[in-house]
Amino acid sequence: MKKIFPGNVLLLGAFLFSTLICSQSAVERNYLRKFIHPLQSYDADTGFKEDSLVFNRFFANVKIIGLGEASHGSSEIFKLKDKLTRYILMKNNGGVFSIESPMPKAMLINEYIVNGKKTGKEYVMNLDSWIYQTDEILDMTEWMKKYNDRHASKITFTGFDMTTYRGSVVQFKIIMDKYNVSTDHLMKLTQLLHEENQLEKKQLSRKKQIHAEASTELDHIRNFLPNISGPDDYSWFAQHLVLLEQYIHRSYLDRNRYMAENIAWLKNKYPESAFVLWAHNEHLKKTGAETGRFLIEKFKDDYTSCGTFFYEGSHSVIGLDDKKITPAFVKKNTPDSLEELLNSFNIPIFILDLKSIKKENNELTKVLLKKINYRTVGASPTSNDFKSGNITDDFDYLIFIKNSTASKLLSN
């Protein structure tokens, strides 16, 4: 009888164990494939008819959909979101498109896509954020303009953020002049907020004082509200009061709640319209103290959340110190990351039906039913591109793109 050495037993055991693990992983991947729905292209002009058939399975009846992004600077993600946005707006005979940008600035683009004043590029550059001052956003804006020119039911372009005071101040001035209302308190408010903008972070005492004085000036402006007789002017005057109050009391956590409140205000203003929201994945996910969670609390099942992710490549980022916008390659994925799992299917672009995965709650999909590392990079370089979260709690659907390139900035 052949003698078996302990070392051989250990090697055999390790081989059998690894084979079992690989076999189990293969079984899990094969089961997960039934939730994967390939897309033809991220480009709106390529395979739109074919991809619309896929979109139709998940997004035909959405009322409010949040389309997230793992990075603010990926060309392919923005193009694919544009494609899905076109599908939803065409399916609903128009609707409301709203982005993570200050509401007054974004609403100015609506003047272009509805009335055709100036050029699309001028309005896109007016958004005050390099994230949206890109070829990708301009292409979508021009498509919206062409759509509105051909259809009676229009697309409305809006924003839901409150990170600047300037747009509301300008709109206040226009409305107040129209109704011959004194702008003295508005001028004082503007001076205070401008001063605050110039302060260093450590000047907390003066900032607190400015916030108190600015709130007082805002109360004086609020007293003019009964003088605004036009229904639309009254509505916007009241909303600009809200936006400036949000700006004065802003913080990251409050910002998410404020953005959800602004979306709710827009939904009340356009109650019959389908809504397409654009923001970072982190804002639109349904968990944590994020905008998406507040939307779930307000709108329940009427809110659908869809995250977008990519495996490798580059994206645009802004330097923390020099504020230069440059392409940057993303860091290598961790072996246990969501991106590595998604890439293992060898499908360059697809939708993953997370809602059905969560509903079935099958042991073979356990990798997605618990916390997993995934990329979230925002607008600036970070020391760690990954965080941990339960992706099936965060989103209803996920769109995966293998390769990303940096968004294409418009020239000034």
N, C-alpha and C positions, 0 to 999 in steps of 0.2 A: 504494500500500500504506500502511495506517494505521501511523503511527509509535507504537511502544510505549516509554513512558518507564520508566526504572529504578524510580521510585517505585511505578508501577502494578504492575510485576513483583513487588515486595516485598509489596504489599498482597494481590495475588492468591495469592502463596505462603503468606502468613499465613492467608488465608481457607481455602485448601485444607488446610493443616496442622490448623487448628482443627476443620474439618469432619471430617477423618480421626480426630482425637482423640475428638470427640463421638460419632462413629459407633462407634469401638472401645469407648468407655465404655458405649454403649447395648448393644452385643453382649455385653459382660461382665455388665452388669446383667441382661439377659434370661437369660443362662446361670445366673446366681446365683439367679434366681427359682425354679428347680426345687428349690432347697434350703430355700426359705421355706415355712413352714406356718402360715397365719393362725389366730389364736384369736378367739373371740367376745368375751371380756371378761376383765378381771383379777379380777372379783368372783366369789366362790365360788357365789353364789346365782343367777348369770346365765350361761346357756349351759353349765352343767356337763356335761350329757350330750354336747353337741356337742364341747366341748373335750376331754372324756375320750377321744373317738375319736382325736383328734390325739395326746394324751399316750400313748395305747396303742401308737402306732407307735415310740416311743422309750423309754418308761419302764416298760413292762409287766413287765419281768424284772429291774429293777435290784435289786441287793443292798445296796449302800451308795451313796447319792447325796448329793453336796454341792450345795446350792442357795445360790449366792452372791448378793451384792447390791452394786451400785456405790456405794450410799449406805446408811448405817444409818438414815436418816430419811425414806424415801420410802413413803408410804401405799400407792400402787399396786403397788410391788414387793412389799411385805409381803403384800398381799392376793392377788397372783398366786401367790406362793410358798405361801401358805395353801391356795389352790385345788389346786395340784399336790401338796402334801403330803396333802391329803384323798384325792385320787385314789390315790396310792401306798399309803397306809395301808389304805384300803378294798379295794384290789386284793389286798393281802397279808393280809387279815383281821387287821389290827392291825400292830404293829411298834414300833420304837423311834424316837422323835423326840428329837433332841439339838441344843442351841443353844450358841452362843459366849457362855456364861455360866458362872459358877462351879458346878461339879458339885453340891455340897451344897445350894446355894440352889435350883437348878433341880429337883433331886430332890424338894423339898418340894411342888412343884406336882403331882407324881405322886400325893401323898396326896389332893389335891383331885379329880383326874380319875378316881381309882380308888375312893376312899372317901367323897368328897363332904363333907369337913370344911370348916367356915367358908365363905368365898365365893371365887370365882375371882379377883376383884379383889384381895383381901387377899394372895393368894399371888403374883399377878403383880407387885404393888407391892413384894413382898419380894425380887424379883430383884436389887435394888440397882443397877439400870442403867436410866436413862431410855429407852434404846434399845428396851427391851422393855416398858416401863410405858405401853403404848398400847392404844387401842381395838382395833387390828388384832390384837395378840397375845391380848388378852382374848377376842375373838370366836372365835379359833382354839381357845383353851383351853376355852371353853364347849362348842364343837363336840366336842372330844375327850371331855369329860365325858359328853355325851349319847351319844356312840358307845359308850363303855365301859359305860354303864348298860344298853345294849341288846344287847351282844355278850359272849360268853364269852371270846373271844380279845381281849385288851386292847391298848390303846396305852400305852406307857411313856414318860413325859416325863423327859428327863435333860438334863444339861449336860456340857461337856467342857473348860471353862476352869479356870484355877487362879490367878486374879488377886486373890484375897482369902483370908485365913486364918480368918475368923470362922466360916464355916459348918462347917468341919472341926473346929474347936475345940468347937463346940456338940455336934456328933455324937459326938466323942470322949467328952465329959462324960456323955452319955446312955448310951453303951455301958459306960464304966468304972464308972458308978454301978450299972448292972445287974449287973455281975460283982464288985462290991465291991472294985474296984481303986483304989488311992490316986491322987488327982488332983493331988498336990503338984507333980510335974514339969510337968503340963499347965498349972497356974496360972503357974508360972515362965515357961514357953514363951509363954503368952498375954501376960504382962507385957512380955517382950522384943520380941515382934512389934508390940505396941501402941506401945512406945517408938520402934521403928524408923519406924513410920508417922508419928510426930510430928517426926522429924528433917528438917532442910533437906537439899537435894540435895548441898550441898558438904560435909556432915559424913560423908565417906566412911570415915574411920578408925573412927568409932564404929559405922557400919553394918557394916563388915567384922567388927568385934568381936562385934556382936550376932548376925550370921549364924553365927559359930563357936559362940557360947554356945547359940543356938537349936538348932543341929544336935546338940549334946551332950544337951540336954533331950529332943530327939526320939528320940535313941538310947535314953534311959532309958525313954521311953514304949513304944518298940519291944520292949523286954524283957518287957512285959506281954502280948504277943501270944499266948503259949501259954495264958494264963488265959482267953482268949475262946473258949468251947467251941461256941457256936452257929455253924453253917456260914455263914449270911448275915451275922451280926455279925462273924465272923472276916474274911470277905471285905471288908466295908466298913471295918473297922478297919485292915486292911492298905492299902486304897486311900487312906484319909485320911492315913496315914503318907506315902504317895507324893505326895499333893496338897500336903501341907505342906512336904515336901522340895523339890518343884518351886517352891513359892512362895518359899522361902528363897533359892533359887539362880536366881530368875527373870531373864530378859532377853528382848528381843523375839525374837531368833533361837531361843533355847531354848524360848520360849513355843510357837512353832509345832510344835516336836518334841514338847513335853509334851502339847499338845492331841491330836496324833496318837496318842500313847501312851495317853491316856485314852480315846480312841475305841476303840482296840484292846482295852483292858480291858473296855469295855462290850460290844464284839462278842463277846468271850470269855464274858461273863456271859449274853448273850442270843444264842447262836450261830445259832439258826434264824430270827431276826427280820430283816425288812428294816429298813434304817436310813435315816432322812432327817436330814441335817445342815444346820444354818443357820449361816452366818457371812458375813463380808465376802468379796467376790470374791477379794481378794488372798490371804486365808487358804486358800481352797478350790481355787485354781488348781493345776495339776499341775506347774508349773515353779518354779524358784528354791528358796530354803530355806523353803518354805511348808508348811503342814499337808497340803495336797493332794498335794504331792510325796512326803511321808513315807507317806501313805496308799497311793499308787500302789506304792511300794516294798514295802509290807506286804501289800496286798490285790490287787495287779496289776489285772486286768481287772474285778474285782469292784467297783472304785471308779469311779463316773461323776461327772463334774464339769459343772455347768451354771451359767453366769454370767447375771446379769440386768443390763440396761442401760436407760437412758432418754435421750430426746433433749433435752427442755426442761422447765422448770417449777421447782418449789420442793421443798425437803426440810428436815427439822428438823436443826439443828446446835446444838452447845453451845459457848458462848464460852470461849476459852482463859483469859481473865482473870476475867470476872465469873461464869462457869459458868451463865449464863442460857441456857435452851433456847428458840430462836426459829426461825420459818420463814426460809429464805433462798433466793433465786433462784440457780440455778446459773449459772456463767459461760458465755459464748457458746462454742459448739463451734469448734474449729479446722477450717478448710476440708478438711483431709486426714484428719479424724478418723473413727473407726469409726461414731460416732453420725450424722455427716452421710451416710455411705454407707447406713446402715440406713434413715435417714429418707427417702432418695431413692426408696424403693420405694412410698411413700405407703400403707403398711399400718400401722395404729395399734398392733397387737399381734401378734407372731408368734414362732415358734420358728425358729431358723436351725440347720440340721444341719451343724455344724462337723466332726463325725466323718467324714461322707461326703465333705465338701469336701477334707479332708486325705487321705482314702483315694484319691480320684480324682486329686488332684494335677494338675489341669488348668490350663493356662496362662491360661485365661479367669477363673480364680479367684485369680490371683496376688496381688491386692490383700489377700487374707486369708491368704495363705501366707507373708507376710513381716511384718515389724514394722509396726504401725500405732498411731497415738495413740488412746487411749480414756480415758473418764472414770473416775476412782476418787477418791471424796471422803471416805469414812469418816464420823466423828462430829463433827469440828471443821472450821471454815473453814480453807482452805489458800490459798496464793498462786497455786498452779497446780493445777487440777483434773485435769490430764491426764498420763498417762505412756505410754510406748511398750512394746509387747509383741507377741509372735506369738500372736494370739487362738486359732488352731487348735491350737497347742501347749498353751495354757493350759486350754482347755475342750473338752469333747465336744459340748456344745450351748450355745446362747445364746438367751435370751429378751429381746426388745426391746419396750419400751413407749414410745410417743411422749411422753406427758405425765405428769408427776409432780406430786403435791402433798405438802405436809409431813404426816408421820405425826401422828396425833391423840393427844396425851398424855392419860392418865387424870388426873382431878383427885384430889388427896390427900384 
